[in-house]
């Protein structure tokens, strides 16, 4: 029985776009170099997305409550 928490690795290869990208990468003059560059770009994007996510979480927990509070009436 497959583990429900693990992604199915075969579904990515079954996608025609992924297959096309793999064929393109394999047909380049320096496939290892291209894949390393792609891996670095993906890691950079992952770090950027995690940083943006952390910033949004901080915004929602610290800044947003200030705007949601009802203003105090001074008399």
Secondary structure as GFF3:
##gff-version 3
##sequence-region A 1 75
A	DSSP	alpha_helix	10	14	.	.	.	ID=ss1
A	DSSP	alpha_helix	16	26	.	.	.	ID=ss2
A	DSSP	alpha_helix	31	58	.	.	.	ID=ss3
A	DSSP	pi_helix	59	63	.	.	.	ID=ss4
A	DSSP	alpha_helix	64	68	.	.	.	ID=ss5
###
